[in-house]
Amino acid sequence: MEGVELTAGTDKYLLFPITFQAYNAKGFGDFENGFTPDYEINENQPNGEYFEGYGDFGTESDPLYAKAISLISGSKVTTPTRAVNQAKEQMLVIATPRLNRIGMIK
């Protein structure tokens, strides 16, 4: 497949559309209209309440991943609360020393 060139100001971009067809275990691949999930989750309220931010992708600190694992395994996965996440973020703050240098450093 050939790419499409787009220009924005002085920048040029060459885009290649990603195309593929997926098949399930039974060999069915006609998902033109998508499919209906067995379980729906509100991405803005995965734990039933508003939250700020997701955890690391692919870990149980991500509430969407944790919910998927609990549905697959049948066991409850607990995710950290917003207070725990905020405390963790506060611990990661590193003070940078102020260097009083003027001009270039050789």
MMTF fields as JSON, N, C-alpha, C and O atoms, coordinates in Angstrom:
{
  "mmtfVersion": "1.0.0",
  "mmtfProducer": "UNKNOWN",
  "numBonds": 423,
  "numAtoms": 424,
  "numGroups": 106,
  "numChains": 1,
  "numModels": 1,
  "chainsPerModel": [1],
  "groupsPerChain": [106],
  "chainIdList": ["A"],
  "bondAtomList": [4, 2, 8, 6, 12, 10, 16, 14, 20, 18, 24, 22, 28, 26, 32, 30, 36, 34, 40, 38, 44, 42, 48, 46, 52, 50, 56, 54, 60, 58, 64, 62, 68, 66, 72, 70, 76, 74, 80, 78, 84, 82, 88, 86, 92, 90, 96, 94, 100, 98, 104, 102, 108, 106, 112, 110, 116, 114, 120, 118, 124, 122, 128, 126, 132, 130, 136, 134, 140, 138, 144, 142, 148, 146, 152, 150, 156, 154, 160, 158, 164, 162, 168, 166, 172, 170, 176, 174, 180, 178, 184, 182, 188, 186, 192, 190, 196, 194, 200, 198, 204, 202, 208, 206, 212, 210, 216, 214, 220, 218, 224, 222, 228, 226, 232, 230, 236, 234, 240, 238, 244, 242, 248, 246, 252, 250, 256, 254, 260, 258, 264, 262, 268, 266, 272, 270, 276, 274, 280, 278, 284, 282, 288, 286, 292, 290, 296, 294, 300, 298, 304, 302, 308, 306, 312, 310, 316, 314, 320, 318, 324, 322, 328, 326, 332, 330, 336, 334, 340, 338, 344, 342, 348, 346, 352, 350, 356, 354, 360, 358, 364, 362, 368, 366, 372, 370, 376, 374, 380, 378, 384, 382, 388, 386, 392, 390, 396, 394, 400, 398, 404, 402, 408, 406, 412, 410, 416, 414, 420, 418],
  "bondOrderList": [1, 1, 1, 1, 1, 1, 1, 1, 1, 1, 1, 1, 1, 1, 1, 1, 1, 1, 1, 1, 1, 1, 1, 1, 1, 1, 1, 1, 1, 1, 1, 1, 1, 1, 1, 1, 1, 1, 1, 1, 1, 1, 1, 1, 1, 1, 1, 1, 1, 1, 1, 1, 1, 1, 1, 1, 1, 1, 1, 1, 1, 1, 1, 1, 1, 1, 1, 1, 1, 1, 1, 1, 1, 1, 1, 1, 1, 1, 1, 1, 1, 1, 1, 1, 1, 1, 1, 1, 1, 1, 1, 1, 1, 1, 1, 1, 1, 1, 1, 1, 1, 1, 1, 1, 1],
  "groupList": [{"groupName": "MET", "atomNameList": ["N", "CA", "C", "O"], "elementList": ["N", "C", "C", "O"], "formalChargeList": [0, 0, 0, 0], "bondAtomList": [1, 0, 2, 1, 3, 2], "bondOrderList": [1, 1, 2], "singleLetterCode": "M", "chemCompType": "L-PEPTIDE LINKING"}, {"groupName": "GLU", "atomNameList": ["N", "CA", "C", "O"], "elementList": ["N", "C", "C", "O"], "formalChargeList": [0, 0, 0, 0], "bondAtomList": [1, 0, 2, 1, 3, 2], "bondOrderList": [1, 1, 2], "singleLetterCode": "E", "chemCompType": "L-PEPTIDE LINKING"}, {"groupName": "GLY", "atomNameList": ["N", "CA", "C", "O"], "elementList": ["N", "C", "C", "O"], "formalChargeList": [0, 0, 0, 0], "bondAtomList": [1, 0, 2, 1, 3, 2], "bondOrderList": [1, 1, 2], "singleLetterCode": "G", "chemCompType": "PEPTIDE LINKING"}, {"groupName": "VAL", "atomNameList": ["N", "CA", "C", "O"], "elementList": ["N", "C", "C", "O"], "formalChargeList": [0, 0, 0, 0], "bondAtomList": [1, 0, 2, 1, 3, 2], "bondOrderList": [1, 1, 2], "singleLetterCode": "V", "chemCompType": "L-PEPTIDE LINKING"}, {"groupName": "LEU", "atomNameList": ["N", "CA", "C", "O"], "elementList": ["N", "C", "C", "O"], "formalChargeList": [0, 0, 0, 0], "bondAtomList": [1, 0, 2, 1, 3, 2], "bondOrderList": [1, 1, 2], "singleLetterCode": "L", "chemCompType": "L-PEPTIDE LINKING"}, {"groupName": "THR", "atomNameList": ["N", "CA", "C", "O"], "elementList": ["N", "C", "C", "O"], "formalChargeList": [0, 0, 0, 0], "bondAtomList": [1, 0, 2, 1, 3, 2], "bondOrderList": [1, 1, 2], "singleLetterCode": "T", "chemCompType": "L-PEPTIDE LINKING"}, {"groupName": "ALA", "atomNameList": ["N", "CA", "C", "O"], "elementList": ["N", "C", "C", "O"], "formalChargeList": [0, 0, 0, 0], "bondAtomList": [1, 0, 2, 1, 3, 2], "bondOrderList": [1, 1, 2], "singleLetterCode": "A", "chemCompType": "L-PEPTIDE LINKING"}, {"groupName": "ASP", "atomNameList": ["N", "CA", "C", "O"], "elementList": ["N", "C", "C", "O"], "formalChargeList": [0, 0, 0, 0], "bondAtomList": [1, 0, 2, 1, 3, 2], "bondOrderList": [1, 1, 2], "singleLetterCode": "D", "chemCompType": "L-PEPTIDE LINKING"}, {"groupName": "LYS", "atomNameList": ["N", "CA", "C", "O"], "elementList": ["N", "C", "C", "O"], "formalChargeList": [0, 0, 0, 0], "bondAtomList": [1, 0, 2, 1, 3, 2], "bondOrderList": [1, 1, 2], "singleLetterCode": "K", "chemCompType": "L-PEPTIDE LINKING"}, {"groupName": "TYR", "atomNameList": ["N", "CA", "C", "O"], "elementList": ["N", "C", "C", "O"], "formalChargeList": [0, 0, 0, 0], "bondAtomList": [1, 0, 2, 1, 3, 2], "bondOrderList": [1, 1, 2], "singleLetterCode": "Y", "chemCompType": "L-PEPTIDE LINKING"}, {"groupName": "PHE", "atomNameList": ["N", "CA", "C", "O"], "elementList": ["N", "C", "C", "O"], "formalChargeList": [0, 0, 0, 0], "bondAtomList": [1, 0, 2, 1, 3, 2], "bondOrderList": [1, 1, 2], "singleLetterCode": "F", "chemCompType": "L-PEPTIDE LINKING"}, {"groupName": "PRO", "atomNameList": ["N", "CA", "C", "O"], "elementList": ["N", "C", "C", "O"], "formalChargeList": [0, 0, 0, 0], "bondAtomList": [1, 0, 2, 1, 3, 2], "bondOrderList": [1, 1, 2], "singleLetterCode": "P", "chemCompType": "L-PEPTIDE LINKING"}, {"groupName": "ILE", "atomNameList": ["N", "CA", "C", "O"], "elementList": ["N", "C", "C", "O"], "formalChargeList": [0, 0, 0, 0], "bondAtomList": [1, 0, 2, 1, 3, 2], "bondOrderList": [1, 1, 2], "singleLetterCode": "I", "chemCompType": "L-PEPTIDE LINKING"}, {"groupName": "GLN", "atomNameList": ["N", "CA", "C", "O"], "elementList": ["N", "C", "C", "O"], "formalChargeList": [0, 0, 0, 0], "bondAtomList": [1, 0, 2, 1, 3, 2], "bondOrderList": [1, 1, 2], "singleLetterCode": "Q", "chemCompType": "L-PEPTIDE LINKING"}, {"groupName": "ASN", "atomNameList": ["N", "CA", "C", "O"], "elementList": ["N", "C", "C", "O"], "formalChargeList": [0, 0, 0, 0], "bondAtomList": [1, 0, 2, 1, 3, 2], "bondOrderList": [1, 1, 2], "singleLetterCode": "N", "chemCompType": "L-PEPTIDE LINKING"}, {"groupName": "SER", "atomNameList": ["N", "CA", "C", "O"], "elementList": ["N", "C", "C", "O"], "formalChargeList": [0, 0, 0, 0], "bondAtomList": [1, 0, 2, 1, 3, 2], "bondOrderList": [1, 1, 2], "singleLetterCode": "S", "chemCompType": "L-PEPTIDE LINKING"}, {"groupName": "ARG", "atomNameList": ["N", "CA", "C", "O"], "elementList": ["N", "C", "C", "O"], "formalChargeList": [0, 0, 0, 0], "bondAtomList": [1, 0, 2, 1, 3, 2], "bondOrderList": [1, 1, 2], "singleLetterCode": "R", "chemCompType": "L-PEPTIDE LINKING"}],
  "groupTypeList": [0, 1, 2, 3, 1, 4, 5, 6, 2, 5, 7, 8, 9, 4, 4, 10, 11, 12, 5, 10, 13, 6, 9, 14, 6, 8, 2, 10, 2, 7, 10, 1, 14, 2, 10, 5, 11, 7, 9, 1, 12, 14, 1, 14, 13, 11, 14, 2, 1, 9, 10, 1, 2, 9, 2, 7, 10, 2, 5, 1, 15, 7, 11, 4, 9, 6, 8, 6, 12, 15, 4, 12, 15, 2, 15, 8, 3, 5, 5, 11, 5, 16, 6, 3, 14, 13, 6, 8, 1, 13, 0, 4, 3, 12, 6, 5, 11, 16, 4, 14, 16, 12, 2, 0, 12, 8],
  "groupIdList": [1, 2, 3, 4, 5, 6, 7, 8, 9, 10, 11, 12, 13, 14, 15, 16, 17, 18, 19, 20, 21, 22, 23, 24, 25, 26, 27, 28, 29, 30, 31, 32, 33, 34, 35, 36, 37, 38, 39, 40, 41, 42, 43, 44, 45, 46, 47, 48, 49, 50, 51, 52, 53, 54, 55, 56, 57, 58, 59, 60, 61, 62, 63, 64, 65, 66, 67, 68, 69, 70, 71, 72, 73, 74, 75, 76, 77, 78, 79, 80, 81, 82, 83, 84, 85, 86, 87, 88, 89, 90, 91, 92, 93, 94, 95, 96, 97, 98, 99, 100, 101, 102, 103, 104, 105, 106],
  "secStructList": [7, 7, 7, 3, 3, 3, 3, 3, 6, 6, 3, 3, 3, 3, 3, 7, 7, 7, 7, 7, 7, 7, 7, 7, 6, 6, 1, 7, 7, 7, 7, 6, 6, 7, 7, 7, 7, 1, 1, 7, 7, 7, 6, 6, 7, 6, 6, 1, 1, 7, 7, 7, 7, 7, 7, 1, 6, 6, 1, 6, 6, 1, 2, 2, 2, 2, 2, 2, 2, 2, 2, 2, 2, 1, 1, 7, 7, 7, 7, 7, 7, 2, 2, 2, 2, 2, 2, 2, 2, 2, 2, 6, 7, 7, 7, 7, 7, 7, 7, 7, 7, 7, 1, 7, 7, 7],
  "xCoordList": [0.84, 0.0, 0.892, 1.901, 0.51, 1.294, 0.88, -0.272, 1.841, 1.571, 0.909, 0.847, 0.421, -0.205, 0.642, 0.932, 1.04, 1.859, 0.974, 0.139, 1.168, 0.434, 1.433, 2.527, 1.056, 1.918, 1.194, 0.036, 1.886, 1.355, 2.41, 3.415, 2.18, 3.19, 4.405, 4.297, 5.555, 6.786, 7.085, 8.062, 6.249, 6.468, 5.719, 4.585, 6.374, 5.747, 5.679, 6.615, 4.558, 4.341, 3.947, 3.145, 4.512, 4.15, 3.422, 4.013, 2.147, 1.315, 0.997, 0.704, 1.06, 0.687, -0.448, -0.248, -1.636, -2.745, -2.449, -1.901, -2.825, -2.651, -3.908, -5.008, -3.74, -4.883, -4.583, -3.472, -5.583, -5.444, -6.833, -7.816, -6.908, -8.161, -7.859, -6.932, -8.648, -8.453, -9.501, -10.634, -9.107, -10.009, -10.029, -9.006, -11.186, -11.258, -10.876, -10.49, -10.988, -10.584, -11.42, -10.974, -12.638, -13.507, -13.318, -14.037, -12.36, -12.1, -12.997, -12.95, -13.815, -14.702, -13.925, -13.21, -14.07, -13.328, -14.137, -13.564, -15.451, -16.275, -16.744, -17.89, -15.838, -16.149, -16.313, -15.941, -16.87, -17.015, -17.773, -17.444, -18.776, -19.576, -19.154, -19.911, -17.955, -17.489, -18.134, -18.668, -18.086, -18.734, -19.186, -18.664, -20.156, -20.705, -19.927, -19.85, -19.352, -18.593, -19.519, -20.68, -19.004, -19.769, -19.889, -20.852, -18.921, -18.908, -18.454, -17.407, -19.234, -18.857, -18.398, -18.926, -17.413, -16.91, -16.753, -16.29, -17.135, -16.985, -15.52, -15.045, -14.814, -13.39, -13.12, -12.012, -14.11, -13.931, -14.232, -13.849, -14.925, -15.265, -15.138, -16.135, -13.948, -13.817, -14.137, -14.514, -13.995, -14.307, -15.639, -15.947, -16.44, -17.725, -17.659, -18.678, -16.478, -16.323, -15.268, -14.437, -15.307, -14.341, -12.938, -12.742, -11.99, -10.605, -9.713, -10.132, -8.492, -7.553, -6.393, -5.529, -6.377, -5.246, -5.309, -5.97, -4.619, -4.505, -3.166, -2.252, -3.054, -1.772, -0.894, -1.232, 0.229, 1.125, 0.403, -0.29, 0.567, -0.102, 0.294, 1.477, -0.689, -0.423, -0.145, 0.345, -0.447, -0.264, -1.598, -2.529, -1.681, -2.928, -3.225, -4.309, -2.284, -2.576, -3.413, -3.925, -3.558, -4.451, -5.829, -5.987, -6.838, -8.143, -8.815, -9.567, -8.568, -9.175, -8.544, -9.25, -7.227, -6.523, -6.947, -7.214, -7.003, -7.376, -8.778, -9.018, -9.702, -11.072, -11.088, -11.782, -10.329, -10.264, -9.716, -10.253, -8.656, -8.066, -9.062, -9.165, -9.794, -10.761, -11.905, -12.401, -12.33, -13.389, -12.901, -13.65, -11.661, -11.101, -10.84, -11.18, -10.231, -9.811, -10.896, -10.845, -11.88, -12.916, -12.504, -13.272, -11.304, -10.858, -10.801, -10.532, -11.056, -11.076, -9.649, -8.813, -9.392, -8.095, -8.324, -9.198, -7.551, -7.713, -6.732, -5.587, -7.199, -6.346, -6.154, -7.032, -5.028, -4.786, -5.82, -6.324, -6.125, -7.054, -6.351, -5.13, -7.127, -6.548, -5.566, -4.522, -5.886, -4.999, -3.65, -2.606, -3.672, -2.42, -1.637, -0.423, -2.331, -1.649, -1.052, 0.055, -1.768, -1.244, -0.035, 0.942, -0.086, 1.055, 2.262, 3.384, 2.041, 3.13, 3.75, 4.971, 2.889, 3.393, 4.207, 5.227, 3.775, 4.502, 5.867, 6.824, 5.979, 7.267, 8.241, 9.451, 7.752, 8.624, 9.17, 9.964, 8.754, 9.233, 10.688, 11.022, 11.541, 12.97, 13.359, 13.122, 13.953, 14.39, 15.644, 16.57, 15.664, 16.854, 17.652, 17.083, 18.95, 19.762, 19.759, 19.747, 19.769, 19.803, 21.254, 22.031, 21.607, 22.973, 23.004, 22.355, 23.742, 23.814, 24.932, 25.902, 24.784, 25.782, 25.182, 24.033, 25.958, 25.502, 26.299, 27.523, 25.625, 26.312, 26.494, 25.857, 27.363, 27.586, 28.62, 29.518, 28.482, 29.442, 30.322, 29.825, 31.622, 32.543, 32.943, 33.716],
  "yCoordList": [-1.163, 0.0, 1.236, 1.291, 2.21, 3.431, 4.403, 4.425, 5.205, 6.202, 7.441, 7.62, 8.284, 9.548, 10.657, 10.639, 11.624, 12.719, 13.897, 14.342, 14.394, 15.558, 16.651, 16.371, 17.891, 19.02, 19.939, 20.295, 20.318, 21.269, 22.344, 22.127, 23.496, 24.556, 24.117, 23.8, 24.094, 23.645, 22.182, 21.633, 21.549, 20.147, 19.229, 19.504, 18.132, 17.126, 15.811, 15.432, 15.126, 13.847, 12.812, 13.09, 11.621, 10.512, 9.493, 8.908, 9.282, 8.392, 7.112, 7.133, 6.011, 4.712, 4.163, 3.897, 3.985, 3.453, 2.027, 1.215, 1.752, 0.4, -0.387, -0.038, -1.436, -2.257, -3.72, -4.2, -4.408, -5.833, -6.422, -5.69, -7.717, -8.394, -9.44, -10.237, -9.431, -10.369, -11.472, -11.242, -12.662, -13.812, -14.38, -14.392, -14.845, -15.47, -16.946, -17.417, -17.668, -19.074, -19.953, -21.029, -19.505, -20.281, -19.905, -20.405, -19.031, -18.628, -17.509, -17.159, -16.94, -15.852, -14.541, -14.243, -13.762, -12.514, -11.344, -10.299, -11.482, -10.4, -9.491, -9.565, -8.642, -7.725, -6.304, -5.343, -6.173, -4.866, -3.884, -2.698, -4.361, -3.49, -3.592, -3.215, -4.097, -4.254, -5.452, -6.333, -5.482, -6.554, -6.01, -5.014, -6.685, -6.273, -6.966, -8.194, -6.2, -6.831, -7.523, -7.141, -8.535, -9.213, -8.329, -8.443, -7.458, -6.585, -5.202, -5.064, -4.176, -2.807, -2.086, -2.319, -1.21, -0.44, 1.011, 1.296, 1.913, 3.333, 3.698, 3.621, 4.086, 4.38, 5.585, 5.733, 6.447, 7.6, 7.279, 8.026, 6.154, 5.747, 4.231, 3.566, 3.663, 2.202, 1.557, 0.386, 2.295, 1.739, 2.241, 2.085, 2.851, 3.375, 4.787, 5.344, 5.366, 6.735, 7.42, 6.759, 8.734, 9.475, 9.246, 9.187, 9.121, 8.95, 9.774, 10.198, 9.998, 10.797, 9.925, 9.565, 9.594, 8.885, 7.381, 6.848, 6.723, 5.275, 4.892, 5.713, 3.65, 3.16, 2.79, 3.072, 2.162, 1.723, 0.718, -0.168, 0.856, -0.006, -1.459, -1.772, -2.34, -3.769, -4.21, -5.319, -3.367, -3.744, -3.612, -2.983, -4.201, -4.161, -2.777, -2.559, -1.835, -0.468, 0.276, 1.36, -0.298, 0.26, -0.35, -1.562, 0.459, -0.117, -0.873, -1.813, -0.491, -1.212, -2.595, -3.578, -2.674, -3.957, -4.839, -6.029, -4.238, -4.999, -5.588, -6.726, -4.817, -5.316, -6.476, -7.468, -6.357, -7.441, -8.714, -9.799, -8.59, -9.758, -10.375, -11.597, -9.528, -10.08, -10.798, -11.809, -10.287, -10.961, -12.288, -13.264, -12.328, -13.554, -14.604, -15.774, -14.177, -15.135, -15.44, -16.469, -14.544, -14.745, -14.289, -14.436, -13.735, -13.247, -11.723, -11.104, -11.131, -9.672, -9.134, -9.618, -8.133, -7.458, -6.071, -5.343, -5.699, -4.364, -3.41, -3.764, -2.202, -1.166, -0.069, 0.153, 0.62, 1.695, 2.809, 3.076, 3.445, 4.568, 5.817, 5.836, 6.856, 8.111, 8.657, 9.194, 8.527, 9.03, 8.321, 8.954, 7.004, 6.249, 6.695, 6.885, 6.866, 7.313, 8.698, 8.955, 9.605, 10.946, 10.907, 11.619, 10.085, 9.97, 9.43, 9.887, 8.46, 7.888, 8.944, 9.02, 9.767, 10.823, 11.829, 12.314, 12.156, 13.109, 12.566, 13.334, 11.268, 10.686, 10.73, 10.697, 10.804, 10.785, 12.16, 12.274, 13.203, 14.55, 14.66, 14.418, 15.024, 15.154, 16.612, 17.206, 17.174, 18.565, 18.638, 17.844, 19.579, 19.768, 20.932, 21.976, 20.768, 21.852, 23.065, 22.935, 24.207, 25.443, 25.788, 26.029, 25.81, 26.139, 27.596, 27.971, 28.391, 29.816, 30.086, 30.778, 29.543, 29.761, 30.665, 30.494, 31.608, 32.512, 32.21, 32.088, 32.093, 31.839, 30.363, 29.52, 30.06, 28.677, 28.0, 28.647, 26.701, 25.903, 25.176, 24.576, 25.226, 24.537, 23.209, 22.476],
  "zCoordList": [0.0, 0.0, 0.0, 0.704, -0.788, -0.876, 0.214, 0.649, 0.645, 1.669, 1.087, -0.129, 1.97, 1.599, 2.199, 3.395, 1.378, 1.883, 2.264, 1.477, 3.48, 3.966, 4.303, 4.793, 4.042, 4.351, 5.318, 5.104, 6.381, 7.361, 7.551, 8.228, 6.954, 6.993, 6.209, 5.025, 6.849, 6.187, 6.479, 5.97, 7.297, 7.655, 6.706, 6.316, 6.342, 5.484, 6.243, 6.946, 6.089, 6.755, 5.715, 4.823, 5.832, 4.963, 5.83, 6.737, 5.552, 6.358, 5.602, 4.407, 6.311, 5.765, 6.614, 7.799, 6.042, 6.844, 7.299, 6.553, 8.529, 9.066, 8.719, 9.147, 7.951, 7.56, 7.853, 7.632, 8.348, 8.62, 8.807, 8.914, 8.847, 9.164, 10.216, 10.072, 11.27, 12.367, 12.289, 11.867, 12.7, 12.732, 14.147, 14.832, 14.576, 15.89, 15.779, 14.709, 16.891, 16.924, 16.005, 15.609, 15.657, 14.772, 13.306, 12.441, 13.022, 11.646, 11.149, 9.97, 12.029, 11.632, 11.647, 12.604, 10.581, 10.496, 9.977, 9.668, 9.871, 9.34, 10.477, 10.92, 10.934, 12.026, 11.502, 12.174, 10.301, 9.665, 10.546, 10.575, 11.259, 12.124, 13.584, 14.478, 13.828, 15.196, 15.859, 15.185, 17.162, 17.905, 19.258, 19.757, 19.823, 21.107, 22.217, 22.243, 23.129, 24.213, 25.205, 25.353, 25.878, 26.919, 28.158, 28.915, 28.359, 29.528, 29.09, 28.458, 29.42, 29.082, 30.339, 31.426, 30.185, 31.316, 30.891, 29.786, 31.759, 31.5, 31.744, 32.878, 30.711, 30.846, 31.733, 32.249, 31.92, 32.798, 34.253, 35.154, 34.482, 35.842, 35.977, 36.257, 35.786, 35.79, 37.131, 37.173, 38.225, 39.544, 40.067, 41.248, 39.181, 39.594, 40.145, 40.553, 40.161, 40.628, 39.769, 39.147, 39.739, 38.927, 39.467, 40.681, 38.6, 39.016, 38.105, 37.028, 38.539, 37.761, 37.31, 38.11, 36.054, 35.484, 35.632, 36.523, 34.754, 34.766, 35.368, 35.442, 35.795, 36.275, 35.096, 33.946, 35.381, 34.313, 33.433, 33.932, 32.123, 31.152, 31.374, 31.51, 31.411, 31.555, 32.979, 33.192, 33.96, 35.36, 36.085, 35.581, 37.257, 38.014, 38.582, 39.124, 38.469, 38.906, 37.872, 38.153, 36.671, 35.656, 35.894, 35.75, 36.258, 36.604, 35.461, 35.716, 34.22, 33.094, 32.944, 32.717, 33.068, 33.007, 34.183, 34.016, 35.373, 36.566, 36.428, 36.832, 35.857, 35.666, 34.677, 34.896, 33.588, 32.604, 33.24, 33.017, 34.027, 34.688, 35.673, 35.769, 36.404, 37.359, 36.646, 37.142, 35.486, 34.724, 34.15, 34.12, 33.699, 33.116, 34.19, 34.019, 35.304, 36.33, 37.359, 38.031, 37.482, 38.485, 39.869, 40.82, 40.003, 41.307, 41.299, 40.27, 42.457, 42.558, 42.608, 43.37, 41.789, 41.781, 42.344, 41.872, 43.342, 43.917, 43.26, 42.978, 43.024, 42.445, 43.474, 44.309, 43.431, 44.397, 44.264, 43.173, 45.369, 45.352, 44.859, 44.702, 44.618, 44.146, 45.18, 44.81, 46.483, 47.527, 47.484, 47.644, 47.267, 47.169, 45.95, 46.025, 44.813, 43.599, 43.777, 43.303, 44.458, 44.674, 45.594, 45.361, 46.637, 47.542, 46.798, 47.017, 45.918, 45.134, 44.23, 44.096, 43.605, 42.74, 43.531, 43.043, 44.751, 45.57, 45.951, 46.053, 46.163, 46.522, 45.36, 45.581, 44.125, 42.963, 42.589, 41.656, 43.307, 43.004, 43.435, 44.595, 42.502, 42.78, 42.6, 41.548, 43.626, 43.533, 42.669, 42.833, 41.768, 40.934, 41.492, 41.814, 41.611, 42.172, 41.248, 40.024, 41.842, 41.066, 40.789, 41.712, 39.538, 39.132, 38.691, 37.714, 39.396, 39.085, 38.09, 38.397, 36.926, 35.88, 34.824, 34.417, 34.396, 33.358, 32.099, 32.15, 30.992, 29.734, 29.468, 30.099, 28.537, 28.118, 28.997, 29.538, 29.131, 29.884, 28.89, 27.937, 29.105, 28.194, 28.769, 28.151]
}
